[in-house]
Amino acid sequence: MKRRDLLRGTSFAAAWLGSGGEPQAQAAPPPPFAGEKSKLKITGIRLVRTRPIKPLPAYTPAPGSWSTQGVEVANPMSIYPEYKAMRSLFMPDPGKVPSFTVEVSTDKGIKGYGSGGPGGGTIVIEHLSKLLMGRDPFDIERNWDICWRSTMHYGRMGVTMNAISGVDLALWDIIGKALDMPVYRLIGGEVKDRVPAYCTGNDIEQHVEFGYKRLKLAIPHGPADGREGMKKNVELVKRARAALGPDGDIMLDCWMSWTERYTIEMAEMLEPYRVYWMEEVLPPHDYAGFGRLNAQIKSTRIATGEHEYGRYGFRYLLEAKGASIWQPDIQWCGGLTELRRIGALAAAYDIPVIPHAGGLNGAIHWTIANVNAPWAELFLPPPGGPKEVYQIHEEQYQISRGPEGIYTRPHDKPGFGWDFEPVS
C-alpha cells in the first residue's frame, strides 16, 4: 500500500482562524490536512535512545576551543562563585534530568520521532501516552489540545511543554511520512530557496574562515565580574568585529545573566562595534524589564524567547513590547503546532521570529516556510578535526554559500528527515 493511499482524499484548502481587532491566541492557518482522517491509529509510544545516521569521527578539539560546558559563560548562577566557572557545575548530572526522544508508532507501520526538553520524557510515558493511544495522528490540533488541557493543572511552562513538544514533533513526522512529504510542504511550502544562517560560539576565527558573516558570541561575563568583566566582554566583541570586517553581523547571547543597568551600560560601551542584537539579557519572566530596555536602547535590538513557553508566554512579551526579535525553541515551546501560533502572533506585529537552535532541531522546516523568519542558528563542530568532520556537517545541514555567507535548508525526505536513528 502506498502511503498516500492511507488517506481519504485529503483537501488542501486552508483558511485563517480567528478574527477581530486583536490577534487570536490560535490565529494560525490550519494545516492542509485538517479535518481529514488518515486511517492511522497510534498504537505505541516509547522513549528511545538515538545515534547519528552518519556520526562525526572522534577527535580531540584544538587547544583553547570554545565549549558552553567547558568554559565560563555568563549565566544566572554567576553570582555564586562555586558555580561560576562553567554551566556543568549547576546543571543536572548527565542523564538525571535528560532531554528525550519519543517514538510514536501506528497500526500501519509508520513511526514518527520527536525530541523534547529536559524532564519531559517521564510526562510523555506516564501521562500523555494514555491519552493518545488509539488516536489518529492527523488530528494534530485535537491531540495538542488534549495534551495541553490535561497538564495545565501542574504545569503550563517548562517541563510539561517540553513533553508536549516532543510528542507534537513526532506526530508531524508521522504525517509527513504518511503523505510522503517533508514537513515544510505540509505547512505551506518554501518561501525562499535557502535560509541565511549565523553561527553561535566563540571560535570566531574558525567560523569566519568557514564562511560565516554572522556570529553570535556567548558572553562570558556579567554583573558579578564588575568593570573588568565589562571590558573583557568588549574585547571579545572587538575581536569578532576585526575578524568579520565592517559589514558582518554580531549578536550577543547573555543567557539570562544581566540586569537592566548592566545591559544599558554594555550597550553604550559596545555601540562602536555595531551589535545586531543582545539576547536574553534578563530572566525570561521579567517582561516589564525587557519592555523598558527595548524602549530605551536604540543602538541594538533586544531579542529573547528561548526560555519562553507557548503562545500565552509570548503574548505577555508582546504586551510588554519586550523584544524586537522572538526566539522560541521548537523542542521546548510546544512543538511545531505551537510555534505556528507564536509565529502568526508575531507576524501580525511584524516581529521577526528566529527560533533558538533553529537550524538543528527541526525548526528549519518552519523557517523556510515563513516570510517572517529571516535566519537560522547553527553551530560548527569544534576546530581541530579532520576534513571529514566538516564535510559531514555540510551534508547534514545542506550548507551552501552566497552573498550573506552561510546558508542552510531542510532535507526533502518525508517528515522531518531526522539525521538520527533509534538504537533501543
C-alpha positions, 0 to 999 in steps of 0.5 A: 500500500502506498502511503498516500493511499492511507488517506481519504482524499485529503483537501488542501484548502486552508483558511485563517482562524480567528478574527477581530481587532486583536490577534487570536491566541490560535490565529494560525492557518490550519494545516492542509490536512485538517479535518481529514482522517488518515486511517492511522491509529497510534498504537505505541509510544516509547522513549528511545535512545538515538545515534547519528545516521552518519556520526562525526569521527572522534577527535580531540578539539584544538587547544583553547576551543570554545565549549558552553560546558567547558568554559565560563559563560555568563549565566544566572548562577554567576553570582555564586562563585562555586558555580561560576566557572562553567554551566556543568557545575549547576546543571543536572548530572548527565542523564538525571534530568535528560532531554528525550526522544519519543517514538510514536508508532501506528497500526500501519507501520509508520513511526514518527520521532520527536525530541523534547526538553529536559524532564519531559520524557517521564510526562510523555510515558506516564501521562500523555501516552494514555491519552493518545493511544488509539488516536489518529495522528492527523488530528494534530490540533485535537491531540495538542489540545488534549495534551495541553488541557490535561497538564495545565493543572501542574504545569503550563511552562517548562517541563510539561511543554517540553513533553508536549513538544516532543510528542507534537514533533513526532506526530508531524513526522508521522504525517509527513511520512504518511503523505510522503512529504517533508514537513515544510510542504505540509505547512505551506511550502518554501518561501525562499530557496535557502535560509541565511544562517549565523553561527553561535560560539566563540571560535570566531576565527574558525567560523569566519574562515568557514564562511560565516558573516554572522556570529553570535558570541556567548558572553562570558561575563556579567554583573558579578565580574564588575568593570573588568568583566565589562571590558573583557566582554568588549574585547571579545566583541572587538575581536569578532568585529576585526575578524568579520570586517565592517559589514558582518553581523554580531549578536550577543547571547547573555543567557539570562545573566544581566540586569537592566543597568548592566545591559544599558551600560554594555550597550553604550560601551559596545555601540562602536562595534555595531551589535545586531542584537543582545539576547536574553539579557534578563530572566525570561519572566521579567517582561516589564524589564525587557519592555523598558530596555527595548524602549530605551536602547536604540543602538541594538535590538533586544531579542529573547524567547528561548526560555519562553513557553507557548503562545500565552508566554509570548503574548505577555512579551508582546504586551510588554513590547519586550523584544524586537526579535522572538526566539522560541525553541521548537523542542521546548515551546510546544512543538511545531503546532505551537510555534505556528501560533507564536509565529502568526502572533508575531507576524501580525506585529511584524516581529521577526521570529528566529527560533533558538537552535533553529537550524538543528532541531527541526525548526528549519522546516518552519523557517523556510516556510515563513516570510517572517523568519529571516535566519537560522542558528547553527553551530560548527563542530569544534576546530581541530578535526579532520576534513571529514568532520566538516564535510559531514556537517555540510551534508547534514545541514545542506550548507551552501554559500552566497552573498550573506555567507552561510546558508542552510535548508531542510532535507526533502525526505518525508517528515522531518528527515531526522539525521538520527536513528533509534538504537533501543 
